[in-house]
Amino acid sequence: MSYSCKRITTSRRRFVLSSAALLLAPKASFAQKPRKSAIRFGLTPVFLNDDLQLLSVIRTYLEAATGYKIDLTTRRTYQEVTALLISGQLDAAWICGYPFVKYRTELDLVAVPQWNGKPLYQSYLITKTDRNVTELSDLAGDIHAFSDPNSNSGYLVTMALLHKNELNSETFFEKTLFTYSHRNVIRAVASGLVQSGSVDGYIWEIMREIDPDLVAKTKIIRKSEWFGFPPIATSRQFADSPKIKALKAAFLASNNTEDGRAMLNYLRLSGFTQAPSSLFDPVAQNLKSLKGVL
């Protein structure tokens, strides 16, 4: 083989080896930083979560504030979302005080919303505006709508009130049903499908703003005592994770940015706060009083 042929062969060999080295090099020298995994965040029907705009403002703020992609999960019932949370299939969820108390040993608080400056809300007993009724006893024989069997304001409060008055829902009401949405409780009462209902006072007040004609067909018979506002919770196994720390910081600082304030304004909330689990002791007391009944 001539000298020129040897030089060409050697050059080709070097080219092949160099190309192979470049193909292998990116993993070591040009590799991008791994992308953060998403925060899996659940919403229950305690909120107006059939509103796509609401989901959008929540996602927009949380993604900007946490630096994580936010995967929002909604389900029809409280139990479905709670089960996903406890099993670790969600990182956090906006749930109700009832399931938080029910699974207190497995859950940890992330943040609690503040409504009108306080982390509190009430349950309302409502009926049609044109009915001549003023108190609980007047609702005897009604077809009554509850929101969800795992709702504090939409079920537990009324059940505890009946029990306190030595009444039973099965005999006091002609019939009961679950609508699986506070908004649907209001609709059912307003339309005359049912005669009365148990509803989240926060939702009733928001609906009075955004759908006044509907809510004007209902009236409040009774407001309950104050309870801890439906909290954001996480499984205890995730409580100290970077995702949850980022999520907590984002909610607590939501008043500090335009996107955060947009979310709060949409939800009609004042902000979010840290709160002890004892905030939900009144829910626990009602649950305890109904031991053996539910």
Residue, then its C-alpha position, 0 to 999 in steps of 0.5 A: m500500500s502506498y504512503s498516500c493510501k495509508r495516510i487516507t486510511t489513517s485519516r478515515r479511521r481517525f474521523v470514524l473514531s472522532s465521530a463515535a466519540l462525539l456521539l457518546a460525549p453529549k451525555a457527559s459534556f452536553a447533557q441538559k439538567p433533568r426536568k423537574s417532575a410535576i406536582r400532582f394536585g387534586l381538587t374536590p367538588v367543594f370548589l367550582n372546579d367545573d370552571l375551566q378558567l378557575l383551573s387555568v388561573i390556579r395552574t398559571y400561578l402555581e407553575a410560576a410560583t413553584g417552578y414545577k409543572i402542575d398536573l391538576t386532577t379533578r374527581r366527582t366525589y371527595q372520596e375519590v380524591t382523598a383515596l388518590l391522596i392517601s395512596g400517594q397518587l397525588d402530591a397534594a389536594w384541596i379537600c374538605g375538613y371532614p376527610f382531613v379529620k377522618y384520615r388525620t393520622e395519614l395526612d398533613l396540612v399544607a395551607v388553609p385558605q382565608w375567606n374574609g380574612k379568616p380560615l373559617y366558613q359555615s354550613y348553610l341549611i337552605t330552602k326555596t325563597d317562597r316557603n314559609v319556614t324559619e327553622l330546622s323543625d319546619l323541614a320535617g318531611d322534606i326531600h333534602a339534598f346533601s352534597d357529598p357523604n364526605s362533606n363537612s358542610g354538605y352532610l356532616v354538620t346537618m347529620a350532627l345537628l339532627h343527632k343533637n336534637e334526637l332526630n334521624s335523617e331517615t325518619f325526619f326527611e321523607k327522602t335524602l339524596f346526594t348531588y356531589s356538588h354544592r352548586n348542584v345542591i343550590r340548583a336542586v333547591a332553586s328548581g324545586l327538585v328538593q325542598s331543602g339542602s345542606v350547602d357550603g356557605y362559602i359556595w352559596e355566597i360566591m354563587r350569589e355573586i356570579d349567579p344571583d338569579l339562581v341563588a335568589k330563589t333560595k334562602i338560608i334557614r340556619k347558619s352553623e358555627w364556624f369551622g376550619f376552611p377546607p384545607i390543602a393537604t398532603s400525605r405525611q410521606f410527602a410532607d417534607s419533600p421539595k415539591i410540598k415545600a415549594l407548594k406551601a411557599a407558593f400558597l402562603a405568598s399568593n398575595n405577592t404576585e399578579d398571578g397569585r392575586a388573580m387566583l385569589n380574586y377568582l376564588r374570592l379568598s383573602g389568602f392562605t395561612q398556616a394553621p394547626s390541625s386543631l382548627f378542625d377539632p369542631v369537625a372531629q367533635n361532630l364526627k365523634s358524636l355520630k360514632g355508630v350513626l354514620 
